[in-house]
Amino acid sequence: MRPDRAVFLDLATVDRGDLDLTGLTAACGHWSMFETTRPAEIAARLAGAEVAVTNKVVLDHTALASAPALRLVCLTATGTNNVDLAAAQGLGIVVANVTGYATASVVQHVFALILAHATRLLDYRTAVAAGAWSASPQFCLLDFPIFELAGKTLGVVGFGELGRAVARVAEAFGMQVLIAQRPGGPPQAGRLPLAELLPRVDVLSLHCPLAENTRNLIGAAELALMRPTALLVNTARGGLVDGEALAEALRAGTIGGAALDVLSVEPPPPGHPLLAPDLPNLILTPHTAWASREARQRVLDEVARNIGAFAAGERRNRVA
């Protein structure tokens, strides 16, 4: 039976007025959609709702227990850390996430970051804007060394859908791919312990979830193992990297650069160590690897399908 009342707690984190919401709105009888929701507003907005959709609004035990009509929580993301899954199970509330919706977008962003570093794209753009090309005594600028990806080695930490997709594209560029063993897991054939992998890679790309055994997975000790020319790429979760240690490694030239789409706190406070203006060879993007229009449309369409499956009594993308 189709749910009657639903609430979207933070629509603005997904839709900027450029998406088709008809599939989503058809999944429930009546919707209340809010651009954002502050913690103090959660209980009132969940009141009477059978379905709640959230991206970054945290639904803890208190919030879930305050909503007796709630039957389904839909996440517009793969990660589940914003919902207390144990509390949801105890209260009989189903939780469903979405997987695979942003693979093409994230892979595209990963290689945009890698290529920007390899081609020194931002440095040359800045030089041209400052008039260096116009003042050049020859036809081109060669101020910033460029390297090719062909023949270089990519290390992948987290070999799920995203890690595998990144590896495929890397191989198309002529890169060798090394895969790290699952953090905290048993040895696996064809995979290397992180400490063995790090000294061998030219680019390290992180694609594993954030958990207690992966928090600060890349810290001072790990950075010290990397080549002084190596690039660290993180489009997964900011907490995988020790920000203080990375800032110091960049200043010291321990590694060649970093390209990050995520930070440990988002939005980052002004004093975040990786916002310091003196960090060389650092590219930061504001958690946009996932955010192509196509990916954002897919995630809403998948939420609609999750609601439809729930109404039909089917198990689809359930995490609780």
NUSERO-657759 format. One line per field, with one value per residue (C-alpha): residue number from 1; residue in one letter; chain; x, y, z. Coordinates in steps of 0.2 Angstrom, whole numbers. Example, Ala and Ser with C-alpha at 12.3 -4.5 7.8 and 13.67 -1.06 7.14 Angstrom:
% residues 2
num <- (1  2) $
residuo <- (a  s) $
cadena <- (A  A) $
x <- (62  68) $
y <- (-22  -5) $
z <- (39  36) $
% end
This chain:
% residues 320
num <- (1  2  3  4  5  6  7  8  9  10  11  12  13  14  15  16  17  18  19  20  21  22  23  24  25  26  27  28  29  30  31  32  33  34  35  36  37  38  39  40  41  42  43  44  45  46  47  48  49  50  51  52  53  54  55  56  57  58  59  60  61  62  63  64  65  66  67  68  69  70  71  72  73  74  75  76  77  78  79  80  81  82  83  84  85  86  87  88  89  90  91  92  93  94  95  96  97  98  99  100  101  102  103  104  105  106  107  108  109  110  111  112  113  114  115  116  117  118  119  120  121  122  123  124  125  126  127  128  129  130  131  132  133  134  135  136  137  138  139  140  141  142  143  144  145  146  147  148  149  150  151  152  153  154  155  156  157  158  159  160  161  162  163  164  165  166  167  168  169  170  171  172  173  174  175  176  177  178  179  180  181  182  183  184  185  186  187  188  189  190  191  192  193  194  195  196  197  198  199  200  201  202  203  204  205  206  207  208  209  210  211  212  213  214  215  216  217  218  219  220  221  222  223  224  225  226  227  228  229  230  231  232  233  234  235  236  237  238  239  240  241  242  243  244  245  246  247  248  249  250  251  252  253  254  255  256  257  258  259  260  261  262  263  264  265  266  267  268  269  270  271  272  273  274  275  276  277  278  279  280  281  282  283  284  285  286  287  288  289  290  291  292  293  294  295  296  297  298  299  300  301  302  303  304  305  306  307  308  309  310  311  312  313  314  315  316  317  318  319  320) $
residuo <- (m  r  p  d  r  a  v  f  l  d  l  a  t  v  d  r  g  d  l  d  l  t  g  l  t  a  a  c  g  h  w  s  m  f  e  t  t  r  p  a  e  i  a  a  r  l  a  g  a  e  v  a  v  t  n  k  v  v  l  d  h  t  a  l  a  s  a  p  a  l  r  l  v  c  l  t  a  t  g  t  n  n  v  d  l  a  a  a  q  g  l  g  i  v  v  a  n  v  t  g  y  a  t  a  s  v  v  q  h  v  f  a  l  i  l  a  h  a  t  r  l  l  d  y  r  t  a  v  a  a  g  a  w  s  a  s  p  q  f  c  l  l  d  f  p  i  f  e  l  a  g  k  t  l  g  v  v  g  f  g  e  l  g  r  a  v  a  r  v  a  e  a  f  g  m  q  v  l  i  a  q  r  p  g  g  p  p  q  a  g  r  l  p  l  a  e  l  l  p  r  v  d  v  l  s  l  h  c  p  l  a  e  n  t  r  n  l  i  g  a  a  e  l  a  l  m  r  p  t  a  l  l  v  n  t  a  r  g  g  l  v  d  g  e  a  l  a  e  a  l  r  a  g  t  i  g  g  a  a  l  d  v  l  s  v  e  p  p  p  p  g  h  p  l  l  a  p  d  l  p  n  l  i  l  t  p  h  t  a  w  a  s  r  e  a  r  q  r  v  l  d  e  v  a  r  n  i  g  a  f  a  a  g  e  r  r  n  r  v  a) $
cadena <- (A  A  A  A  A  A  A  A  A  A  A  A  A  A  A  A  A  A  A  A  A  A  A  A  A  A  A  A  A  A  A  A  A  A  A  A  A  A  A  A  A  A  A  A  A  A  A  A  A  A  A  A  A  A  A  A  A  A  A  A  A  A  A  A  A  A  A  A  A  A  A  A  A  A  A  A  A  A  A  A  A  A  A  A  A  A  A  A  A  A  A  A  A  A  A  A  A  A  A  A  A  A  A  A  A  A  A  A  A  A  A  A  A  A  A  A  A  A  A  A  A  A  A  A  A  A  A  A  A  A  A  A  A  A  A  A  A  A  A  A  A  A  A  A  A  A  A  A  A  A  A  A  A  A  A  A  A  A  A  A  A  A  A  A  A  A  A  A  A  A  A  A  A  A  A  A  A  A  A  A  A  A  A  A  A  A  A  A  A  A  A  A  A  A  A  A  A  A  A  A  A  A  A  A  A  A  A  A  A  A  A  A  A  A  A  A  A  A  A  A  A  A  A  A  A  A  A  A  A  A  A  A  A  A  A  A  A  A  A  A  A  A  A  A  A  A  A  A  A  A  A  A  A  A  A  A  A  A  A  A  A  A  A  A  A  A  A  A  A  A  A  A  A  A  A  A  A  A  A  A  A  A  A  A  A  A  A  A  A  A  A  A  A  A  A  A  A  A  A  A  A  A  A  A  A  A  A  A  A  A  A  A  A  A  A  A  A  A  A  A) $
x <- (0  7  12  1  12  31  44  60  71  85  80  92  107  101  90  95  79  86  78  62  53  38  43  47  31  21  28  18  1  7  24  31  48  60  76  85  81  89  91  77  65  67  53  40  44  43  26  14  26  26  41  56  70  86  103  113  100  105  91  97  87  78  72  66  57  48  40  28  20  37  39  53  68  76  94  99  116  125  133  122  131  117  104  105  102  100  87  78  77  72  57  52  58  65  80  85  100  105  120  129  120  136  149  151  152  164  176  175  180  194  202  199  209  223  224  224  239  248  246  248  232  229  247  247  230  236  252  242  230  245  252  266  262  260  277  286  301  295  278  275  277  287  288  279  284  270  270  260  249  255  267  263  256  239  235  217  211  193  189  170  161  170  187  185  178  193  205  197  199  217  221  214  227  241  243  247  234  239  225  226  220  204  209  208  203  212  225  218  226  231  231  244  245  244  262  269  258  261  280  276  262  262  244  234  215  204  187  184  170  174  173  183  196  198  198  214  219  232  242  260  267  258  262  281  280  274  285  290  282  266  248  235  217  202  184  178  176  187  190  201  215  223  222  236  248  244  246  263  268  263  274  288  287  285  272  270  253  235  218  203  184  180  186  184  171  160  158  175  178  190  204  204  222  219  212  229  235  253  250  258  251  234  218  201  184  168  162  155  162  145  135  133  115  113  119  107  93  97  97  80  73  81  73  56  59  64  48  38  47  43  24  24  32  48  66  76  92  87  101  90) $
y <- (0  17  28  43  56  59  72  76  85  92  93  107  95  86  97  114  116  106  89  80  76  68  50  54  64  50  37  44  53  69  77  90  96  106  114  111  106  111  99  108  106  87  81  93  89  70  71  61  56  38  40  52  56  63  66  74  77  66  54  48  37  53  59  41  38  55  49  35  35  33  17  20  31  33  39  49  42  25  29  26  35  48  36  26  9  -1  12  10  -9  -8  3  -7  7  1  10  10  18  20  12  14  30  41  29  38  55  50  42  57  68  57  58  77  79  67  75  93  88  79  93  107  114  126  133  136  144  156  159  163  175  184  188  175  168  185  189  173  174  157  149  140  140  126  132  118  100  89  70  56  44  30  19  26  15  18  11  8  7  0  -11  -10  -3  14  7  -6  8  19  5  1  19  20  4  13  27  14  14  -2  -4  -11  -15  -13  -27  -23  -13  -24  -39  -56  -57  -59  -65  -51  -38  -29  -24  -5  -3  -13  -4  14  15  8  20  36  40  33  34  31  22  14  18  27  16  14  4  16  33  42  27  39  47  53  35  31  47  45  28  37  43  61  63  54  61  57  57  56  57  45  52  65  56  43  56  64  82  89  75  79  97  94  82  94  108  96  89  71  68  77  83  79  81  80  81  78  84  78  91  98  112  115  128  142  135  118  113  109  127  135  146  140  122  118  106  104  104  105  103  105  87  88  72  64  79  78  82  64  57  68  63  45  46  53  40  26  33  33  15  11  18  8  -8  -5  -2  -18  -28  -30  -29  -17  -8  -12  -8  -10) $
z <- (0  -5  10  12  21  17  21  13  26  15  -3  -7  -4  -19  -30  -36  -46  -61  -57  -61  -45  -53  -50  -31  -28  -36  -23  -9  -7  1  2  14  6  15  8  25  42  58  73  83  68  65  78  71  53  56  65  56  42  37  26  29  16  22  15  29  42  57  63  80  92  100  82  77  93  92  76  80  62  54  44  32  31  14  12  -3  -1  1  18  33  47  48  54  70  62  78  85  68  69  87  83  68  55  38  32  13  5  -13  -21  -38  -43  -44  -51  -67  -59  -46  -58  -69  -54  -49  -65  -67  -51  -56  -73  -66  -55  -69  -82  -68  -75  -61  -61  -80  -79  -66  -76  -91  -82  -74  -92  -92  -109  -117  -110  -115  -127  -135  -141  -125  -106  -98  -80  -72  -76  -83  -82  -92  -83  -95  -86  -69  -55  -46  -29  -25  -7  -7  -22  -23  -37  -37  -34  -48  -60  -56  -60  -77  -82  -75  -86  -101  -98  -97  -79  -68  -54  -37  -25  -6  6  15  30  45  34  31  17  -1  -16  -28  -15  -5  13  13  20  5  -8  -3  -8  -25  -31  -41  -37  -22  -23  -8  -10  6  19  35  50  66  57  43  52  49  38  30  43  46  46  29  21  25  16  0  -14  -13  -31  -26  -27  -14  -20  -8  -15  -1  16  24  40  31  31  45  40  51  45  27  29  36  23  9  17  20  2  9  -5  -22  -19  -14  -22  -10  -13  6  23  40  44  31  28  35  49  44  54  46  43  25  21  26  12  12  7  -10  -23  -15  -24  -14  -21  -11  -10  -28  -35  -34  -39  -58  -63  -70  -53  -43  -54  -52  -33  -32  -45  -34  -18  -27  -32  -14  -8  -21  -16  2  -2  -12  3  -6  1  -9  -4  15  27  43) $
% end
